[in-house]
Amino acid sequence: MAKKKKIFLILGAVIVFGVFIVLAIVKNQEKLIPVTVETVEKGKIISIVTASGKVEAKTKVNVSADVMGKIIKLPVVEGQNVEKSQLLVEIDKTQNLTDVAQMKAVLAQAKVGKEEAEINHTRQKKLLDRKLISQAEYDIARINLDRAKAYVNQSQASLDRASDYLDKCTIKAPMSGTITTLNSEEGENVIIGTMNNLGTVIMVISDLSEIEVKADVDETDIARLVLDQNVEISLDAFPDTTFKGIVTEIGNAAKITGGFTEQVTNFEVTILITDTVPGIKPGMNATVDITTNTRNDIIKIPIQSVVMRKPPKEETENPDSNSGAVASTTEIDSKAVSDTGKKEEEEIDGVFMVVDKEVKFVPVTTGISDQQHIEITSGLEPDQKIVTGTYKTLRTLKDGDKVKPEEKKFDESSS
């Protein structure tokens, strides 16, 4: 009986010990943080700046009237191709014809007056030479002649002005091109521009042989742009198709939009479309991808894997590890010593490297980036394991945390 009791006690002790071991294992497993891990590899990064804009003709002319009146002829339609000096608009010239006729009559009268003054001046000069009249009488004749000459010049200028207004009633094409906008119709009145009035723009003629995109680039990206950079252009009117272009002009003046508290600052960038695009029209919406840099055979990692942390106070390289892991000997003090006047340590870029199911914060230096990846210029080597997710986990992950890694390979197609 005592022997049997002893066996039960031994079995009970074994069971209790086993339960403690299982609980310890479970407890240890519960501390492991699940993370997504990827292997550092080399690849290619194309850095781009994306912006939206509008299609415009490189050369366009707003056709406006220089005289007021009613349109009596409009022999063109929107979309029509026109040649230089072709008739575009004719404005009612009835009043202008009357003005020209009147000025011609005034000029003729002035010329008669001038001829009379010349005859009188010649006669008075002969009489003065014979001392038959005084110098004062001669001076009057000379002044009348000068006045008659001035009146002829004035009448000629008035006639020239009236003739110019008459000519401006007929508007001809200043260049060859396509009528891309037609704002007026026959029978409408047109007005000329003044200081407070832009006047009537009857139509717009565009040279569609060269097409541009005027895009608004955010101020944070404008410094990366230079002339002649390659551009891929997408037009809403031609889905699933891209066209080539180059940067030809970078604006210097900022375009500020939005309210007082939420202002947006952009700069206008001009992109010349180098491809031929049949059917393209000014005013179409466009999206441009401007290539600012291309790097081949460089170390790249997902952008979300780069986090901001304070640097460890002491860092020593692990000579026994081929992974290049960096071990931290002390925990970072996150509280600044404000009472002693010392500045709080600035956070630096880094990644969490996985070594034996433990993460180590490794400072890195970054380079260019695209929409998904970022270049690492120092701090990492190929084949090392780094934490790339999840975003929620990366926000709270700390140096030395135990993790449960889940492998994820790079998408080779993105390389």
Solvent accessible surface area in square Angstrom, and as a share of the most:
residue,aa,sasa,rsa
1,M,197,0.88
2,A,83,0.64
3,K,156,0.66
4,K,121,0.51
5,K,134,0.57
6,K,128,0.54
7,I,84,0.43
8,F,131,0.54
9,L,120,0.59
10,I,95,0.48
11,L,93,0.46
12,G,31,0.30
13,A,63,0.49
14,V,92,0.53
15,I,114,0.58
16,V,81,0.46
17,F,134,0.56
18,G,28,0.27
19,V,76,0.43
20,F,131,0.55
21,I,76,0.39
22,V,87,0.50
23,L,104,0.52
24,A,61,0.47
25,I,91,0.46
26,V,65,0.37
27,K,125,0.53
28,N,91,0.47
29,Q,110,0.49
30,E,131,0.59
31,K,131,0.56
32,L,39,0.20
33,I,55,0.28
34,P,95,0.59
35,V,5,0.03
36,T,30,0.18
37,V,3,0.02
38,E,8,0.03
39,T,24,0.14
40,V,0,0.00
41,E,74,0.33
42,K,104,0.44
43,G,11,0.11
44,K,80,0.34
45,I,0,0.00
46,I,72,0.36
47,S,3,0.02
48,I,48,0.24
49,V,4,0.02
50,T,72,0.42
51,A,11,0.08
52,S,74,0.48
53,G,15,0.14
54,K,98,0.42
55,V,1,0.00
56,E,50,0.23
57,A,5,0.04
58,K,101,0.43
59,T,65,0.38
60,K,106,0.45
61,V,46,0.27
62,N,91,0.47
63,V,7,0.04
64,S,48,0.31
65,A,5,0.04
66,D,86,0.45
67,V,13,0.08
68,M,128,0.57
69,G,22,0.21
70,K,98,0.42
71,I,1,0.00
72,I,67,0.34
73,K,100,0.42
74,L,26,0.13
75,P,76,0.48
76,V,5,0.03
77,V,98,0.56
78,E,103,0.46
79,G,51,0.49
80,Q,54,0.24
81,N,113,0.58
82,V,3,0.02
83,E,116,0.52
84,K,134,0.57
85,S,70,0.45
86,Q,61,0.27
87,L,57,0.28
88,L,0,0.00
89,V,0,0.00
90,E,28,0.13
91,I,0,0.00
92,D,61,0.32
93,K,51,0.22
94,T,89,0.52
95,Q,119,0.53
96,N,22,0.11
97,L,92,0.46
98,T,75,0.44
99,D,47,0.24
100,V,14,0.08
101,A,60,0.47
102,Q,101,0.45
103,M,40,0.18
104,K,116,0.49
105,A,63,0.49
106,V,39,0.22
107,L,13,0.07
108,A,55,0.43
109,Q,127,0.56
110,A,3,0.02
111,K,107,0.45
112,V,97,0.56
113,G,31,0.30
114,K,61,0.26
115,E,105,0.47
116,E,120,0.54
117,A,12,0.09
118,E,65,0.29
119,I,95,0.48
120,N,50,0.26
121,H,39,0.17
122,T,70,0.41
123,R,128,0.47
124,Q,30,0.13
125,K,83,0.35
126,K,129,0.55
127,L,48,0.24
128,L,37,0.19
129,D,95,0.49
130,R,169,0.62
131,K,175,0.74
132,L,109,0.54
133,I,31,0.16
134,S,58,0.38
135,Q,100,0.44
136,A,64,0.50
137,E,81,0.37
138,Y,23,0.09
139,D,39,0.20
140,I,105,0.53
141,A,2,0.01
142,R,96,0.35
143,I,80,0.41
144,N,58,0.30
145,L,17,0.09
146,D,71,0.37
147,R,147,0.53
148,A,14,0.11
149,K,85,0.36
150,A,58,0.45
151,Y,95,0.36
152,V,18,0.10
153,N,103,0.53
154,Q,116,0.51
155,S,3,0.02
156,Q,70,0.31
157,A,55,0.42
158,S,20,0.13
159,L,22,0.11
160,D,77,0.40
161,R,132,0.48
162,A,9,0.07
163,S,38,0.25
164,D,59,0.31
165,Y,93,0.36
166,L,34,0.17
167,D,97,0.50
168,K,71,0.30
169,C,1,0.00
170,T,39,0.23
171,I,22,0.11
172,K,115,0.49
173,A,4,0.03
174,P,63,0.40
175,M,31,0.14
176,S,52,0.34
177,G,15,0.15
178,T,20,0.12
179,I,0,0.00
180,T,32,0.19
181,T,52,0.30
182,L,44,0.22
183,N,85,0.44
184,S,5,0.03
185,E,117,0.52
186,E,111,0.50
187,G,40,0.38
188,E,75,0.34
189,N,105,0.54
190,V,1,0.01
191,I,70,0.36
192,I,63,0.32
193,G,46,0.44
194,T,89,0.52
195,M,190,0.85
196,N,148,0.76
197,N,66,0.34
198,L,174,0.86
199,G,19,0.18
200,T,32,0.19
201,V,49,0.28
202,I,0,0.00
203,M,0,0.00
204,V,21,0.12
205,I,0,0.00
206,S,2,0.01
207,D,47,0.24
208,L,61,0.30
209,S,93,0.60
210,E,76,0.34
211,I,12,0.06
212,E,15,0.07
213,V,0,0.00
214,K,48,0.20
215,A,0,0.00
216,D,55,0.28
217,V,1,0.00
218,D,55,0.28
219,E,90,0.40
220,T,109,0.64
221,D,34,0.18
222,I,31,0.16
223,A,97,0.75
224,R,99,0.36
225,L,10,0.05
226,V,87,0.50
227,L,101,0.50
228,D,104,0.54
229,Q,21,0.09
230,N,103,0.53
231,V,2,0.01
232,E,76,0.34
233,I,0,0.00
234,S,43,0.28
235,L,4,0.02
236,D,99,0.51
237,A,54,0.42
238,F,56,0.23
239,P,97,0.61
240,D,157,0.82
241,T,59,0.35
242,T,76,0.44
243,F,22,0.09
244,K,110,0.47
245,G,3,0.03
246,I,53,0.27
247,V,0,0.00
248,T,53,0.31
249,E,98,0.44
250,I,45,0.23
251,G,21,0.21
252,N,149,0.76
253,A,81,0.63
254,A,50,0.39
255,K,81,0.34
256,I,103,0.52
257,T,77,0.45
258,G,62,0.60
259,G,45,0.43
260,F,186,0.78
261,T,125,0.73
262,E,137,0.61
263,Q,100,0.44
264,V,71,0.41
265,T,28,0.16
266,N,27,0.14
267,F,38,0.16
268,E,65,0.29
269,V,0,0.00
270,T,4,0.02
271,I,0,0.00
272,L,31,0.15
273,I,14,0.07
274,T,77,0.45
275,D,57,0.30
276,T,121,0.71
277,V,13,0.07
278,P,107,0.67
279,G,53,0.50
280,I,18,0.09
281,K,126,0.53
282,P,48,0.30
283,G,46,0.44
284,M,37,0.16
285,N,72,0.37
286,A,3,0.02
287,T,54,0.31
288,V,0,0.00
289,D,44,0.23
290,I,0,0.00
291,T,41,0.24
292,T,26,0.15
293,N,60,0.31
294,T,60,0.35
295,R,93,0.34
296,N,97,0.50
297,D,104,0.54
298,I,21,0.11
299,I,21,0.11
300,K,7,0.03
301,I,0,0.00
302,P,10,0.06
303,I,66,0.34
304,Q,88,0.39
305,S,0,0.00
306,V,30,0.17
307,V,17,0.10
308,M,97,0.43
309,R,52,0.19
310,K,23,0.10
311,P,32,0.20
312,P,12,0.07
313,K,119,0.50
314,E,98,0.44
315,E,76,0.34
316,T,76,0.44
317,E,146,0.65
318,N,63,0.32
319,P,124,0.78
320,D,133,0.69
321,S,29,0.19
322,N,164,0.84
323,S,34,0.22
324,G,41,0.39
325,A,7,0.05
326,V,25,0.14
327,A,36,0.28
328,S,26,0.17
329,T,81,0.47
330,T,60,0.35
331,E,149,0.67
332,I,43,0.22
333,D,73,0.38
334,S,85,0.55
335,K,163,0.69
336,A,35,0.27
337,V,68,0.39
338,S,96,0.62
339,D,130,0.67
340,T,87,0.51
341,G,63,0.60
342,K,140,0.60
343,K,190,0.80
344,E,94,0.42
345,E,80,0.36
346,E,145,0.65
347,E,86,0.39
348,I,57,0.29
349,D,48,0.25
350,G,0,0.00
351,V,0,0.00
352,F,1,0.00
353,M,1,0.00
354,V,18,0.10
355,V,32,0.19
356,D,134,0.70
357,K,114,0.49
358,E,34,0.15
359,V,0,0.00
360,K,36,0.15
361,F,4,0.02
362,V,4,0.02
363,P,39,0.24
364,V,15,0.09
365,T,74,0.43
366,T,42,0.25
367,G,35,0.34
368,I,33,0.17
369,S,41,0.26
370,D,40,0.21
371,Q,141,0.63
372,Q,116,0.52
373,H,16,0.07
374,I,25,0.13
375,E,3,0.02
376,I,6,0.03
377,T,76,0.44
378,S,58,0.37
379,G,39,0.37
380,L,6,0.03
381,E,105,0.47
382,P,52,0.32
383,D,111,0.58
384,Q,10,0.04
385,K,76,0.32
386,I,0,0.00
387,V,0,0.00
388,T,4,0.02
389,G,7,0.07
390,T,79,0.46
391,Y,148,0.56
392,K,160,0.68
393,T,22,0.13
394,L,3,0.01
395,R,164,0.60
396,T,99,0.58
397,L,2,0.01
398,K,121,0.51
399,D,48,0.25
400,G,30,0.29
401,D,27,0.14
402,K,104,0.44
403,V,0,0.00
404,K,127,0.54
405,P,53,0.33
406,E,122,0.55
407,E,89,0.40
408,K,114,0.48
409,K,159,0.67
410,F,22,0.09
411,D,91,0.47
412,E,148,0.66
413,S,99,0.64
414,S,41,0.26
415,S,62,0.40
